[in-house]
Amino acid sequence: MSAEPVRGPATYFPSIEKKYGRPIEEWQHLVQERLPAKHTDLVSMLKDEHGMGHGHANAIVAHVLSVRKK
């Protein structure tokens, strides 16, 4: 049986790694270092400090926050 397909914010991870040249774990770590913080503040940090696009930044933050809740 095949693995379950990737869904949600994680679908952006391969394109994020390709575009910005860093493993997704590094981006997640940057977000985790700023916790606790508001979702919008974390997205702004990735955009302002690292030049990330809104969709990619939002995907990383959403994933980090969703895993944290579990």
Predicted model as a PDB file, atoms N, CA, C, CB and O in Angstrom, pLDDT in the B-factor column:
MODEL        1                                                                  
ATOM      1  N   MET A   1       0.845  -1.180   0.000  1.00 50.00           N  
ATOM      2  CA  MET A   1       0.000   0.000   0.000  1.00 50.00           C  
ATOM      3  C   MET A   1       0.893   1.247   0.000  1.00 50.00           C  
ATOM      4  CB  MET A   1      -0.963  -0.004   1.228  1.00 50.00           C  
ATOM      5  O   MET A   1       1.906   1.285   0.699  1.00 50.00           O  
ATOM      6  N   SER A   2       0.526   2.246  -0.767  1.00 56.00           N  
ATOM      7  CA  SER A   2       1.334   3.455  -0.871  1.00 56.00           C  
ATOM      8  C   SER A   2       1.106   4.371   0.332  1.00 56.00           C  
ATOM      9  CB  SER A   2       1.012   4.200  -2.172  1.00 56.00           C  
ATOM     10  O   SER A   2       0.104   4.276   1.040  1.00 56.00           O  
ATOM     11  N   ALA A   3       2.074   5.254   0.528  1.00 70.00           N  
ATOM     12  CA  ALA A   3       1.977   6.211   1.635  1.00 70.00           C  
ATOM     13  C   ALA A   3       0.855   7.209   1.344  1.00 70.00           C  
ATOM     14  CB  ALA A   3       3.336   6.955   1.852  1.00 70.00           C  
ATOM     15  O   ALA A   3       0.532   7.479   0.187  1.00 70.00           O  
ATOM     16  N   GLU A   4       0.280   7.739   2.393  1.00 71.00           N  
ATOM     17  CA  GLU A   4      -0.784   8.736   2.247  1.00 71.00           C  
ATOM     18  C   GLU A   4      -0.200  10.003   1.636  1.00 71.00           C  
ATOM     19  CB  GLU A   4      -1.458   9.046   3.619  1.00 71.00           C  
ATOM     20  O   GLU A   4       0.898  10.414   2.011  1.00 71.00           O  
ATOM     21  N   PRO A   5      -0.914  10.635   0.697  1.00 76.00           N  
ATOM     22  CA  PRO A   5      -0.391  11.838   0.055  1.00 76.00           C  
ATOM     23  C   PRO A   5      -0.244  12.998   1.047  1.00 76.00           C  
ATOM     24  CB  PRO A   5      -1.304  12.253  -1.097  1.00 76.00           C  
ATOM     25  O   PRO A   5      -0.979  13.105   2.029  1.00 76.00           O  
ATOM     26  N   VAL A   6       0.721  13.845   0.755  1.00 74.00           N  
ATOM     27  CA  VAL A   6       0.952  15.032   1.582  1.00 74.00           C  
ATOM     28  C   VAL A   6      -0.184  16.004   1.330  1.00 74.00           C  
ATOM     29  CB  VAL A   6       2.341  15.695   1.272  1.00 74.00           C  
ATOM     30  O   VAL A   6      -0.585  16.224   0.188  1.00 74.00           O  
ATOM     31  N   ARG A   7      -0.702  16.587   2.409  1.00 82.00           N  
ATOM     32  CA  ARG A   7      -1.803  17.532   2.297  1.00 82.00           C  
ATOM     33  C   ARG A   7      -1.504  18.788   3.114  1.00 82.00           C  
ATOM     34  CB  ARG A   7      -3.123  16.885   2.762  1.00 82.00           C  
ATOM     35  O   ARG A   7      -0.585  18.812   3.932  1.00 82.00           O  
ATOM     36  N   GLY A   8      -2.280  19.802   2.880  1.00 85.00           N  
ATOM     37  CA  GLY A   8      -2.182  21.027   3.663  1.00 85.00           C  
ATOM     38  C   GLY A   8      -0.916  21.805   3.382  1.00 85.00           C  
ATOM     39  O   GLY A   8      -0.363  21.732   2.284  1.00 85.00           O  
ATOM     40  N   PRO A   9      -0.455  22.551   4.374  1.00 86.00           N  
ATOM     41  CA  PRO A   9       0.704  23.424   4.190  1.00 86.00           C  
ATOM     42  C   PRO A   9       1.965  22.690   3.736  1.00 86.00           C  
ATOM     43  CB  PRO A   9       0.990  24.146   5.467  1.00 86.00           C  
ATOM     44  O   PRO A   9       2.807  23.273   3.052  1.00 86.00           O  
ATOM     45  N   ALA A  10       2.103  21.423   4.110  1.00 88.00           N  
ATOM     46  CA  ALA A  10       3.313  20.672   3.768  1.00 88.00           C  
ATOM     47  C   ALA A  10       3.474  20.479   2.263  1.00 88.00           C  
ATOM     48  CB  ALA A  10       3.293  19.321   4.454  1.00 88.00           C  
ATOM     49  O   ALA A  10       4.567  20.154   1.799  1.00 88.00           O  
ATOM     50  N   THR A  11       2.406  20.672   1.496  1.00 93.00           N  
ATOM     51  CA  THR A  11       2.539  20.530   0.047  1.00 93.00           C  
ATOM     52  C   THR A  11       3.470  21.589  -0.543  1.00 93.00           C  
ATOM     53  CB  THR A  11       1.168  20.617  -0.617  1.00 93.00           C  
ATOM     54  O   THR A  11       4.004  21.405  -1.637  1.00 93.00           O  
ATOM     55  N   TYR A  12       3.663  22.678   0.166  1.00 94.00           N  
ATOM     56  CA  TYR A  12       4.552  23.745  -0.284  1.00 94.00           C  
ATOM     57  C   TYR A  12       6.024  23.473   0.012  1.00 94.00           C  
ATOM     58  CB  TYR A  12       4.149  25.038   0.356  1.00 94.00           C  
ATOM     59  O   TYR A  12       6.892  24.130  -0.563  1.00 94.00           O  
ATOM     60  N   PHE A  13       6.324  22.534   0.883  1.00 96.00           N  
ATOM     61  CA  PHE A  13       7.687  22.354   1.370  1.00 96.00           C  
ATOM     62  C   PHE A  13       8.724  22.107   0.274  1.00 96.00           C  
ATOM     63  CB  PHE A  13       7.716  21.221   2.325  1.00 96.00           C  
ATOM     64  O   PHE A  13       9.787  22.726   0.321  1.00 96.00           O  
ATOM     65  N   PRO A  14       8.477  21.241  -0.704  1.00 96.00           N  
ATOM     66  CA  PRO A  14       9.499  21.055  -1.746  1.00 96.00           C  
ATOM     67  C   PRO A  14       9.806  22.336  -2.517  1.00 96.00           C  
ATOM     68  CB  PRO A  14       9.053  19.984  -2.717  1.00 96.00           C  
ATOM     69  O   PRO A  14      10.967  22.610  -2.820  1.00 96.00           O  
ATOM     70  N   SER A  15       8.783  23.118  -2.835  1.00 96.00           N  
ATOM     71  CA  SER A  15       9.037  24.362  -3.577  1.00 96.00           C  
ATOM     72  C   SER A  15       9.726  25.401  -2.697  1.00 96.00           C  
ATOM     73  CB  SER A  15       7.721  24.934  -4.129  1.00 96.00           C  
ATOM     74  O   SER A  15      10.510  26.204  -3.203  1.00 96.00           O  
ATOM     75  N   ILE A  16       9.453  25.405  -1.399  1.00 97.00           N  
ATOM     76  CA  ILE A  16      10.127  26.326  -0.478  1.00 97.00           C  
ATOM     77  C   ILE A  16      11.613  25.996  -0.416  1.00 97.00           C  
ATOM     78  CB  ILE A  16       9.497  26.254   0.938  1.00 97.00           C  
ATOM     79  O   ILE A  16      12.459  26.887  -0.499  1.00 97.00           O  
ATOM     80  N   GLU A  17      11.924  24.709  -0.269  1.00 97.00           N  
ATOM     81  CA  GLU A  17      13.335  24.303  -0.220  1.00 97.00           C  
ATOM     82  C   GLU A  17      14.059  24.659  -1.515  1.00 97.00           C  
ATOM     83  CB  GLU A  17      13.448  22.796   0.043  1.00 97.00           C  
ATOM     84  O   GLU A  17      15.194  25.134  -1.488  1.00 97.00           O  
ATOM     85  N   LYS A  18      13.402  24.428  -2.637  1.00 97.00           N  
ATOM     86  CA  LYS A  18      14.018  24.717  -3.933  1.00 97.00           C  
ATOM     87  C   LYS A  18      14.231  26.219  -4.125  1.00 97.00           C  
ATOM     88  CB  LYS A  18      13.150  24.161  -5.069  1.00 97.00           C  
ATOM     89  O   LYS A  18      15.303  26.648  -4.552  1.00 97.00           O  
ATOM     90  N   LYS A  19      13.218  27.008  -3.811  1.00 97.00           N  
ATOM     91  CA  LYS A  19      13.297  28.454  -4.058  1.00 97.00           C  
ATOM     92  C   LYS A  19      14.268  29.163  -3.119  1.00 97.00           C  
ATOM     93  CB  LYS A  19      11.923  29.075  -3.920  1.00 97.00           C  
ATOM     94  O   LYS A  19      15.005  30.052  -3.544  1.00 97.00           O  
ATOM     95  N   TYR A  20      14.272  28.771  -1.834  1.00 97.00           N  
ATOM     96  CA  TYR A  20      15.062  29.513  -0.851  1.00 97.00           C  
ATOM     97  C   TYR A  20      16.344  28.805  -0.435  1.00 97.00           C  
ATOM     98  CB  TYR A  20      14.233  29.774   0.362  1.00 97.00           C  
ATOM     99  O   TYR A  20      17.134  29.360   0.329  1.00 97.00           O  
ATOM    100  N   GLY A  21      16.562  27.582  -0.929  1.00 96.00           N  
ATOM    101  CA  GLY A  21      17.851  26.907  -0.757  1.00 96.00           C  
ATOM    102  C   GLY A  21      18.187  26.432   0.642  1.00 96.00           C  
ATOM    103  O   GLY A  21      19.354  26.192   0.952  1.00 96.00           O  
ATOM    104  N   ARG A  22      17.185  26.294   1.487  1.00 97.00           N  
ATOM    105  CA  ARG A  22      17.423  25.812   2.852  1.00 97.00           C  
ATOM    106  C   ARG A  22      16.419  24.711   3.158  1.00 97.00           C  
ATOM    107  CB  ARG A  22      17.310  26.975   3.897  1.00 97.00           C  
ATOM    108  O   ARG A  22      15.290  24.748   2.670  1.00 97.00           O  
ATOM    109  N   PRO A  23      16.825  23.728   3.964  1.00 98.00           N  
ATOM    110  CA  PRO A  23      15.887  22.659   4.332  1.00 98.00           C  
ATOM    111  C   PRO A  23      14.706  23.214   5.127  1.00 98.00           C  
ATOM    112  CB  PRO A  23      16.606  21.571   5.149  1.00 98.00           C  
ATOM    113  O   PRO A  23      14.842  24.195   5.859  1.00 98.00           O  
ATOM    114  N   ILE A  24      13.577  22.590   4.977  1.00 97.00           N  
ATOM    115  CA  ILE A  24      12.355  23.046   5.654  1.00 97.00           C  
ATOM    116  C   ILE A  24      12.534  23.055   7.166  1.00 97.00           C  
ATOM    117  CB  ILE A  24      11.165  22.152   5.276  1.00 97.00           C  
ATOM    118  O   ILE A  24      11.940  23.879   7.861  1.00 97.00           O  
ATOM    119  N   GLU A  25      13.351  22.142   7.675  1.00 97.00           N  
ATOM    120  CA  GLU A  25      13.592  22.084   9.116  1.00 97.00           C  
ATOM    121  C   GLU A  25      14.213  23.374   9.639  1.00 97.00           C  
ATOM    122  CB  GLU A  25      14.494  20.905   9.450  1.00 97.00           C  
ATOM    123  O   GLU A  25      13.923  23.790  10.761  1.00 97.00           O  
ATOM    124  N   GLU A  26      15.063  24.011   8.836  1.00 98.00           N  
ATOM    125  CA  GLU A  26      15.666  25.287   9.254  1.00 98.00           C  
ATOM    126  C   GLU A  26      14.602  26.381   9.354  1.00 98.00           C  
ATOM    127  CB  GLU A  26      16.776  25.715   8.262  1.00 98.00           C  
ATOM    128  O   GLU A  26      14.598  27.172  10.297  1.00 98.00           O  
ATOM    129  N   TRP A  27      13.704  26.415   8.372  1.00 98.00           N  
ATOM    130  CA  TRP A  27      12.638  27.408   8.404  1.00 98.00           C  
ATOM    131  C   TRP A  27      11.720  27.178   9.600  1.00 98.00           C  
ATOM    132  CB  TRP A  27      11.833  27.371   7.101  1.00 98.00           C  
ATOM    133  O   TRP A  27      11.315  28.123  10.277  1.00 98.00           O  
ATOM    134  N   GLN A  28      11.402  25.923   9.849  1.00 97.00           N  
ATOM    135  CA  GLN A  28      10.556  25.606  10.994  1.00 97.00           C  
ATOM    136  C   GLN A  28      11.236  26.004  12.298  1.00 97.00           C  
ATOM    137  CB  GLN A  28      10.215  24.113  11.011  1.00 97.00           C  
ATOM    138  O   GLN A  28      10.584  26.507  13.212  1.00 97.00           O  
ATOM    139  N   HIS A  29      12.522  25.783  12.384  1.00 98.00           N  
ATOM    140  CA  HIS A  29      13.268  26.137  13.592  1.00 98.00           C  
ATOM    141  C   HIS A  29      13.240  27.657  13.817  1.00 98.00           C  
ATOM    142  CB  HIS A  29      14.729  25.635  13.490  1.00 98.00           C  
ATOM    143  O   HIS A  29      13.088  28.113  14.951  1.00 98.00           O  
ATOM    144  N   LEU A  30      13.385  28.430  12.748  1.00 98.00           N  
ATOM    145  CA  LEU A  30      13.313  29.890  12.877  1.00 98.00           C  
ATOM    146  C   LEU A  30      11.975  30.324  13.463  1.00 98.00           C  
ATOM    147  CB  LEU A  30      13.528  30.561  11.513  1.00 98.00           C  
ATOM    148  O   LEU A  30      11.921  31.221  14.304  1.00 98.00           O  
ATOM    149  N   VAL A  31      10.908  29.690  13.021  1.00 98.00           N  
ATOM    150  CA  VAL A  31       9.573  30.012  13.546  1.00 98.00           C  
ATOM    151  C   VAL A  31       9.463  29.581  15.004  1.00 98.00           C  
ATOM    152  CB  VAL A  31       8.469  29.328  12.700  1.00 98.00           C  
ATOM    153  O   VAL A  31       8.975  30.340  15.841  1.00 98.00           O  
ATOM    154  N   GLN A  32       9.909  28.376  15.306  1.00 97.00           N  
ATOM    155  CA  GLN A  32       9.813  27.855  16.674  1.00 97.00           C  
ATOM    156  C   GLN A  32      10.582  28.717  17.667  1.00 97.00           C  
ATOM    157  CB  GLN A  32      10.332  26.425  16.728  1.00 97.00           C  
ATOM    158  O   GLN A  32      10.164  28.865  18.815  1.00 97.00           O  
ATOM    159  N   GLU A  33      11.703  29.286  17.232  1.00 97.00           N  
ATOM    160  CA  GLU A  33      12.494  30.155  18.110  1.00 97.00           C  
ATOM    161  C   GLU A  33      11.731  31.408  18.525  1.00 97.00           C  
ATOM    162  CB  GLU A  33      13.787  30.554  17.419  1.00 97.00           C  
ATOM    163  O   GLU A  33      12.023  31.987  19.571  1.00 97.00           O  
ATOM    164  N   ARG A  34      10.764  31.832  17.727  1.00 97.00           N  
ATOM    165  CA  ARG A  34      10.011  33.058  18.006  1.00 97.00           C  
ATOM    166  C   ARG A  34       8.733  32.807  18.809  1.00 97.00           C  
ATOM    167  CB  ARG A  34       9.661  33.745  16.709  1.00 97.00           C  
ATOM    168  O   ARG A  34       8.028  33.754  19.156  1.00 97.00           O  
ATOM    169  N   LEU A  35       8.435  31.566  19.099  1.00 96.00           N  
ATOM    170  CA  LEU A  35       7.213  31.247  19.845  1.00 96.00           C  
ATOM    171  C   LEU A  35       7.370  31.601  21.310  1.00 96.00           C  
ATOM    172  CB  LEU A  35       6.860  29.764  19.699  1.00 96.00           C  
ATOM    173  O   LEU A  35       8.479  31.487  21.832  1.00 96.00           O  
ATOM    174  N   PRO A  36       6.346  32.013  21.988  1.00 96.00           N  
ATOM    175  CA  PRO A  36       5.002  32.236  21.473  1.00 96.00           C  
ATOM    176  C   PRO A  36       4.925  33.575  20.730  1.00 96.00           C  
ATOM    177  CB  PRO A  36       3.974  32.197  22.621  1.00 96.00           C  
ATOM    178  O   PRO A  36       5.534  34.566  21.131  1.00 96.00           O  
ATOM    179  N   ALA A  37       4.170  33.570  19.655  1.00 97.00           N  
ATOM    180  CA  ALA A  37       3.943  34.771  18.860  1.00 97.00           C  
ATOM    181  C   ALA A  37       2.683  34.560  18.033  1.00 97.00           C  
ATOM    182  CB  ALA A  37       5.172  35.093  17.945  1.00 97.00           C  
ATOM    183  O   ALA A  37       2.222  33.432  17.862  1.00 97.00           O  
ATOM    184  N   LYS A  38       2.141  35.636  17.532  1.00 97.00           N  
ATOM    185  CA  LYS A  38       0.960  35.552  16.684  1.00 97.00           C  
ATOM    186  C   LYS A  38       1.344  35.027  15.301  1.00 97.00           C  
ATOM    187  CB  LYS A  38       0.274  36.930  16.570  1.00 97.00           C  
ATOM    188  O   LYS A  38       2.448  35.260  14.807  1.00 97.00           O  
ATOM    189  N   HIS A  39       0.403  34.315  14.698  1.00 98.00           N  
ATOM    190  CA  HIS A  39       0.600  33.772  13.356  1.00 98.00           C  
ATOM    191  C   HIS A  39       1.062  34.872  12.395  1.00 98.00           C  
ATOM    192  CB  HIS A  39      -0.702  33.120  12.840  1.00 98.00           C  
ATOM    193  O   HIS A  39       2.037  34.697  11.664  1.00 98.00           O  
ATOM    194  N   THR A  40       0.365  35.989  12.403  1.00 98.00           N  
ATOM    195  CA  THR A  40       0.688  37.069  11.467  1.00 98.00           C  
ATOM    196  C   THR A  40       2.072  37.655  11.707  1.00 98.00           C  
ATOM    197  CB  THR A  40      -0.347  38.167  11.566  1.00 98.00           C  
ATOM    198  O   THR A  40       2.752  38.049  10.760  1.00 98.00           O  
ATOM    199  N   ASP A  41       2.493  37.714  12.964  1.00 98.00           N  
ATOM    200  CA  ASP A  41       3.828  38.222  13.276  1.00 98.00           C  
ATOM    201  C   ASP A  41       4.911  37.276  12.770  1.00 98.00           C  
ATOM    202  CB  ASP A  41       3.979  38.431  14.783  1.00 98.00           C  
ATOM    203  O   ASP A  41       5.961  37.717  12.304  1.00 98.00           O  
ATOM    204  N   LEU A  42       4.652  35.980  12.862  1.00 98.00           N  
ATOM    205  CA  LEU A  42       5.620  34.989  12.385  1.00 98.00           C  
ATOM    206  C   LEU A  42       5.721  35.024  10.859  1.00 98.00           C  
ATOM    207  CB  LEU A  42       5.226  33.573  12.862  1.00 98.00           C  
ATOM    208  O   LEU A  42       6.815  34.922  10.304  1.00 98.00           O  
ATOM    209  N   VAL A  43       4.586  35.167  10.187  1.00 98.00           N  
ATOM    210  CA  VAL A  43       4.595  35.284   8.728  1.00 98.00           C  
ATOM    211  C   VAL A  43       5.367  36.540   8.321  1.00 98.00           C  
ATOM    212  CB  VAL A  43       3.141  35.326   8.164  1.00 98.00           C  
ATOM    213  O   VAL A  43       6.190  36.497   7.407  1.00 98.00           O  
ATOM    214  N   SER A  44       5.106  37.635   8.990  1.00 98.00           N  
ATOM    215  CA  SER A  44       5.811  38.891   8.684  1.00 98.00           C  
ATOM    216  C   SER A  44       7.313  38.761   8.885  1.00 98.00           C  
ATOM    217  CB  SER A  44       5.275  40.025   9.556  1.00 98.00           C  
ATOM    218  O   SER A  44       8.091  39.303   8.099  1.00 98.00           O  
ATOM    219  N   MET A  45       7.730  38.051   9.923  1.00 98.00           N  
ATOM    220  CA  MET A  45       9.151  37.845  10.178  1.00 98.00           C  
ATOM    221  C   MET A  45       9.803  37.122   9.004  1.00 98.00           C  
ATOM    222  CB  MET A  45       9.356  37.050  11.480  1.00 98.00           C  
ATOM    223  O   MET A  45      10.861  37.539   8.533  1.00 98.00           O  
ATOM    224  N   LEU A  46       9.190  36.052   8.531  1.00 98.00           N  
ATOM    225  CA  LEU A  46       9.767  35.309   7.404  1.00 98.00           C  
ATOM    226  C   LEU A  46       9.811  36.168   6.143  1.00 98.00           C  
ATOM    227  CB  LEU A  46       8.960  34.027   7.139  1.00 98.00           C  
ATOM    228  O   LEU A  46      10.768  36.092   5.373  1.00 98.00           O  
ATOM    229  N   LYS A  47       8.802  36.966   5.933  1.00 98.00           N  
ATOM    230  CA  LYS A  47       8.752  37.830   4.758  1.00 98.00           C  
ATOM    231  C   LYS A  47       9.772  38.962   4.861  1.00 98.00           C  
ATOM    232  CB  LYS A  47       7.345  38.405   4.581  1.00 98.00           C  
ATOM    233  O   LYS A  47      10.540  39.198   3.928  1.00 98.00           O  
ATOM    234  N   ASP A  48       9.776  39.655   5.990  1.00 98.00           N  
ATOM    235  CA  ASP A  48      10.619  40.844   6.150  1.00 98.00           C  
ATOM    236  C   ASP A  48      12.098  40.519   6.333  1.00 98.00           C  
ATOM    237  CB  ASP A  48      10.141  41.647   7.326  1.00 98.00           C  
ATOM    238  O   ASP A  48      12.958  41.185   5.758  1.00 98.00           O  
ATOM    239  N   GLU A  49      12.391  39.507   7.126  1.00 97.00           N  
ATOM    240  CA  GLU A  49      13.787  39.196   7.452  1.00 97.00           C  
ATOM    241  C   GLU A  49      14.441  38.215   6.486  1.00 97.00           C  
ATOM    242  CB  GLU A  49      13.865  38.639   8.838  1.00 97.00           C  
ATOM    243  O   GLU A  49      15.668  38.135   6.415  1.00 97.00           O  
ATOM    244  N   HIS A  50      13.621  37.465   5.738  1.00 97.00           N  
ATOM    245  CA  HIS A  50      14.187  36.415   4.888  1.00 97.00           C  
ATOM    246  C   HIS A  50      13.703  36.476   3.447  1.00 97.00           C  
ATOM    247  CB  HIS A  50      13.858  35.071   5.461  1.00 97.00           C  
ATOM    248  O   HIS A  50      14.064  35.619   2.640  1.00 97.00           O  
ATOM    249  N   GLY A  51      12.886  37.480   3.109  1.00 97.00           N  
ATOM    250  CA  GLY A  51      12.451  37.673   1.744  1.00 97.00           C  
ATOM    251  C   GLY A  51      11.520  36.599   1.206  1.00 97.00           C  
ATOM    252  O   GLY A  51      11.435  36.396  -0.005  1.00 97.00           O  
ATOM    253  N   MET A  52      10.830  35.919   2.089  1.00 98.00           N  
ATOM    254  CA  MET A  52       9.945  34.839   1.684  1.00 98.00           C  
ATOM    255  C   MET A  52       8.609  35.407   1.216  1.00 98.00           C  
ATOM    256  CB  MET A  52       9.737  33.844   2.841  1.00 98.00           C  
ATOM    257  O   MET A  52       8.141  36.420   1.735  1.00 98.00           O  
ATOM    258  N   GLY A  53       8.007  34.754   0.246  1.00 97.00           N  
ATOM    259  CA  GLY A  53       6.690  35.145  -0.223  1.00 97.00           C  
ATOM    260  C   GLY A  53       5.625  34.822   0.818  1.00 97.00           C  
ATOM    261  O   GLY A  53       5.830  33.980   1.692  1.00 97.00           O  
ATOM    262  N   HIS A  54       4.500  35.494   0.716  1.00 98.00           N  
ATOM    263  CA  HIS A  54       3.446  35.330   1.719  1.00 98.00           C  
ATOM    264  C   HIS A  54       2.931  33.890   1.800  1.00 98.00           C  
ATOM    265  CB  HIS A  54       2.292  36.268   1.411  1.00 98.00           C  
ATOM    266  O   HIS A  54       2.794  33.354   2.899  1.00 98.00           O  
ATOM    267  N   GLY A  55       2.650  33.266   0.682  1.00 97.00           N  
ATOM    268  CA  GLY A  55       2.112  31.906   0.691  1.00 97.00           C  
ATOM    269  C   GLY A  55       3.063  30.907   1.318  1.00 97.00           C  
ATOM    270  O   GLY A  55       2.643  30.047   2.093  1.00 97.00           O  
ATOM    271  N   HIS A  56       4.334  31.012   0.991  1.00 97.00           N  
ATOM    272  CA  HIS A  56       5.326  30.104   1.566  1.00 97.00           C  
ATOM    273  C   HIS A  56       5.488  30.345   3.062  1.00 97.00           C  
ATOM    274  CB  HIS A  56       6.674  30.269   0.859  1.00 97.00           C  
ATOM    275  O   HIS A  56       5.537  29.397   3.845  1.00 97.00           O  
ATOM    276  N   ALA A  57       5.570  31.608   3.457  1.00 98.00           N  
ATOM    277  CA  ALA A  57       5.704  31.929   4.882  1.00 98.00           C  
ATOM    278  C   ALA A  57       4.484  31.443   5.659  1.00 98.00           C  
ATOM    279  CB  ALA A  57       5.890  33.448   5.082  1.00 98.00           C  
ATOM    280  O   ALA A  57       4.619  30.879   6.745  1.00 98.00           O  
ATOM    281  N   ASN A  58       3.316  31.658   5.113  1.00 97.00           N  
ATOM    282  CA  ASN A  58       2.086  31.227   5.766  1.00 97.00           C  
ATOM    283  C   ASN A  58       2.042  29.708   5.912  1.00 97.00           C  
ATOM    284  CB  ASN A  58       0.871  31.716   4.980  1.00 97.00           C  
ATOM    285  O   ASN A  58       1.597  29.200   6.940  1.00 97.00           O  
ATOM    286  N   ALA A  59       2.494  28.989   4.904  1.00 96.00           N  
ATOM    287  CA  ALA A  59       2.494  27.527   4.956  1.00 96.00           C  
ATOM    288  C   ALA A  59       3.396  27.010   6.074  1.00 96.00           C  
ATOM    289  CB  ALA A  59       2.943  26.949   3.612  1.00 96.00           C  
ATOM    290  O   ALA A  59       3.012  26.100   6.809  1.00 96.00           O  
ATOM    291  N   ILE A  60       4.580  27.577   6.205  1.00 97.00           N  
ATOM    292  CA  ILE A  60       5.505  27.134   7.260  1.00 97.00           C  
ATOM    293  C   ILE A  60       4.912  27.419   8.628  1.00 97.00           C  
ATOM    294  CB  ILE A  60       6.879  27.829   7.118  1.00 97.00           C  
ATOM    295  O   ILE A  60       4.886  26.542   9.491  1.00 97.00           O  
ATOM    296  N   VAL A  61       4.442  28.628   8.830  1.00 97.00           N  
ATOM    297  CA  VAL A  61       3.884  29.006  10.131  1.00 97.00           C  
ATOM    298  C   VAL A  61       2.667  28.151  10.463  1.00 97.00           C  
ATOM    299  CB  VAL A  61       3.503  30.497  10.145  1.00 97.00           C  
ATOM    300  O   VAL A  61       2.547  27.662  11.587  1.00 97.00           O  
ATOM    301  N   ALA A  62       1.771  27.966   9.511  1.00 96.00           N  
ATOM    302  CA  ALA A  62       0.582  27.152   9.762  1.00 96.00           C  
ATOM    303  C   ALA A  62       0.960  25.734  10.160  1.00 96.00           C  
ATOM    304  CB  ALA A  62      -0.315  27.125   8.526  1.00 96.00           C  
ATOM    305  O   ALA A  62       0.353  25.156  11.061  1.00 96.00           O  
ATOM    306  N   HIS A  63       1.960  25.175   9.493  1.00 95.00           N  
ATOM    307  CA  HIS A  63       2.381  23.812   9.815  1.00 95.00           C  
ATOM    308  C   HIS A  63       2.988  23.739  11.217  1.00 95.00           C  
ATOM    309  CB  HIS A  63       3.391  23.306   8.775  1.00 95.00           C  
ATOM    310  O   HIS A  63       2.643  22.855  12.001  1.00 95.00           O  
ATOM    311  N   VAL A  64       3.882  24.659  11.525  1.00 96.00           N  
ATOM    312  CA  VAL A  64       4.528  24.659  12.848  1.00 96.00           C  
ATOM    313  C   VAL A  64       3.472  24.791  13.955  1.00 96.00           C  
ATOM    314  CB  VAL A  64       5.567  25.817  12.952  1.00 96.00           C  
ATOM    315  O   VAL A  64       3.519  24.071  14.951  1.00 96.00           O  
ATOM    316  N   LEU A  65       2.541  25.698  13.775  1.00 96.00           N  
ATOM    317  CA  LEU A  65       1.519  25.902  14.795  1.00 96.00           C  
ATOM    318  C   LEU A  65       0.563  24.717  14.906  1.00 96.00           C  
ATOM    319  CB  LEU A  65       0.738  27.162  14.495  1.00 96.00           C  
ATOM    320  O   LEU A  65       0.102  24.400  16.002  1.00 96.00           O  
ATOM    321  N   SER A  66       0.260  24.057  13.786  1.00 92.00           N  
ATOM    322  CA  SER A  66      -0.651  22.901  13.840  1.00 92.00           C  
ATOM    323  C   SER A  66       0.014  21.717  14.529  1.00 92.00           C  
ATOM    324  CB  SER A  66      -1.100  22.497  12.422  1.00 92.00           C  
ATOM    325  O   SER A  66      -0.647  20.996  15.277  1.00 92.00           O  
ATOM    326  N   VAL A  67       1.293  21.502  14.299  1.00 87.00           N  
ATOM    327  CA  VAL A  67       2.012  20.408  14.954  1.00 87.00           C  
ATOM    328  C   VAL A  67       2.154  20.682  16.441  1.00 87.00           C  
ATOM    329  CB  VAL A  67       3.396  20.208  14.318  1.00 87.00           C  
ATOM    330  O   VAL A  67       2.091  19.768  17.263  1.00 87.00           O  
ATOM    331  N   ARG A  68       2.343  21.936  16.770  1.00 80.00           N  
ATOM    332  CA  ARG A  68       2.497  22.336  18.177  1.00 80.00           C  
ATOM    333  C   ARG A  68       1.226  22.054  18.991  1.00 80.00           C  
ATOM    334  CB  ARG A  68       2.851  23.830  18.266  1.00 80.00           C  
ATOM    335  O   ARG A  68       1.316  21.740  20.177  1.00 80.00           O  
ATOM    336  N   LYS A  69       0.072  22.161  18.381  1.00 73.00           N  
ATOM    337  CA  LYS A  69      -1.211  21.948  19.072  1.00 73.00           C  
ATOM    338  C   LYS A  69      -1.471  20.495  19.387  1.00 73.00           C  
ATOM    339  CB  LYS A  69      -2.345  22.481  18.240  1.00 73.00           C  
ATOM    340  O   LYS A  69      -2.236  20.183  20.300  1.00 73.00           O  
ATOM    341  N   LYS A  70      -0.843  19.597  18.640  1.00 63.00           N  
ATOM    342  CA  LYS A  70      -1.122  18.158  18.826  1.00 63.00           C  
ATOM    343  C   LYS A  70      -0.538  17.616  20.088  1.00 63.00           C  
ATOM    344  CB  LYS A  70      -0.597  17.365  17.671  1.00 63.00           C  
ATOM    345  O   LYS A  70      -0.689  16.429  20.378  1.00 63.00           O  
TER     346      LYS A  70                                                      
ENDMDL                                                                          
END                                                                             
